[in-house]
């Protein structure tokens, strides 16, 4: 958990909350979604997601488009600005982790390699 918290601080735009960054990450991984779908994926209430999406839209990081099948709904997509910001944040986190990893010995690297598949599985449950 400590490593996760420290990683969250390795981002390019400090004005975005961790929740806003998480929503952008979900859009990057899963593609466009309705606010309701995003709320379920992010484990927040729909009114909260509506506010988050509005904030991200006002910052030019997402766009809302009509739903192709249900005109009552909107589809949220990330913008090129968001894609670039996420990529730069990813680069910054990777560089930070690489600098930390330089302090590991070969035995620690072996343990980390052995644990990686299990951690990957847990991340996607």
C-alpha positions in Angstrom: 0.0 0.0 0.0 2.8 2.3 0.8 4.4 1.8 -2.6 1.0 2.4 -4.3 0.6 5.7 -2.4 4.1 6.8 -3.3 3.5 5.9 -7.0 0.3 8.0 -7.0 2.5 11.0 -6.2 4.6 10.4 -9.3 2.3 12.2 -11.7 2.6 15.1 -14.1 -0.5 17.1 -13.3 -0.8 17.6 -9.5 -4.1 19.4 -9.9 -5.9 16.2 -10.6 -7.1 14.1 -7.7 -6.2 10.4 -7.5 -9.8 9.6 -8.4 -9.7 11.7 -11.6 -6.4 10.1 -12.6 -8.0 6.7 -12.0 -11.0 7.5 -14.2 -8.6 8.6 -17.0 -6.6 5.4 -16.5 -9.8 3.3 -16.8 -10.7 5.1 -20.0 -7.2 4.4 -21.3 -7.4 0.7 -20.5 -11.1 0.0 -21.3 -12.0 2.6 -23.9 -15.0 4.9 -24.0 -17.8 4.3 -21.4 -21.0 5.8 -20.1 -20.8 7.6 -16.8 -22.7 4.7 -15.2 -20.2 2.2 -16.5 -17.4 4.3 -15.2 -19.1 4.6 -11.8 -19.3 0.8 -11.6 -15.7 0.3 -12.6 -14.4 2.9 -10.2 -16.7 1.8 -7.3 -18.3 5.2 -6.9 -21.9 6.4 -6.9 -23.2 7.7 -10.3 -23.8 11.3 -9.1 -20.1 11.3 -8.0 -19.0 10.1 -11.4 -21.1 12.8 -13.1 -19.2 15.4 -11.1 -15.9 13.8 -11.9 -16.6 13.6 -15.6 -17.8 17.3 -15.6 -14.5 18.4 -13.9 -12.4 16.3 -16.4 -14.4 17.8 -19.3 -13.9 21.3 -18.1 -10.1 20.6 -18.0 -10.2 19.3 -21.6 -9.3 15.8 -20.6 -12.5 14.0 -21.7 -15.3 14.6 -24.2 -18.9 13.6 -24.0 -20.6 12.3 -27.1 -24.1 11.0 -27.8 -24.6 7.3 -27.1 -25.0 5.5 -30.4 -28.0 3.5 -29.2 -29.6 5.4 -26.3 -30.0 9.1 -26.9 -30.6 9.7 -23.2 -27.0 8.7 -22.4 -23.6 10.1 -23.2 -20.4 8.3 -23.8 -17.2 9.6 -22.2 -13.9 9.4 -24.1 -10.5 10.7 -23.2 -8.9 13.4 -25.3 -5.4 13.5 -26.9 -4.4 15.8 -24.0 -5.3 13.2 -21.5 -3.5 10.5 -23.5 -0.3 12.6 -23.5 -0.6 13.4 -19.8 -1.1 9.7 -18.9 1.8 8.7 -21.0 4.1 11.3 -19.3 2.8 10.3 -15.9 3.5 6.6 -16.8 7.0 7.5 -17.9 7.7 9.4 -14.7 6.4 6.5 -12.5 8.5 4.0 -14.5 11.6 6.1 -14.1 11.0 6.5 -10.3 10.5 2.7 -9.9 13.6 2.0 -12.0 15.7 4.2 -9.7 14.3 2.3 -6.7 14.9 -1.0 -8.3 18.6 -0.3 -8.8 19.0 -1.0 -5.1 17.7 -4.6 -5.3 20.2 -7.5 -5.2 19.9 -10.6 -7.4 17.9 -12.6 -4.8 15.4 -9.8 -4.4 15.0 -9.5 -8.2 14.4 -13.3 -8.4 11.7 -13.0 -5.7 10.1 -10.0 -7.5 10.1 -11.9 -10.8 8.4 -14.9 -9.1 5.8 -12.7 -7.5 4.9 -10.7 -10.6 2.4 -13.1 -12.2 0.5 -13.4 -8.9 0.4 -9.6 -8.4 -0.8 -9.3 -12.0 -3.6 -11.8 -11.3 -4.6 -9.9 -8.2 -4.7 -6.6 -10.0 -7.2 -7.9 -12.5 -9.6 -9.8 -10.1 
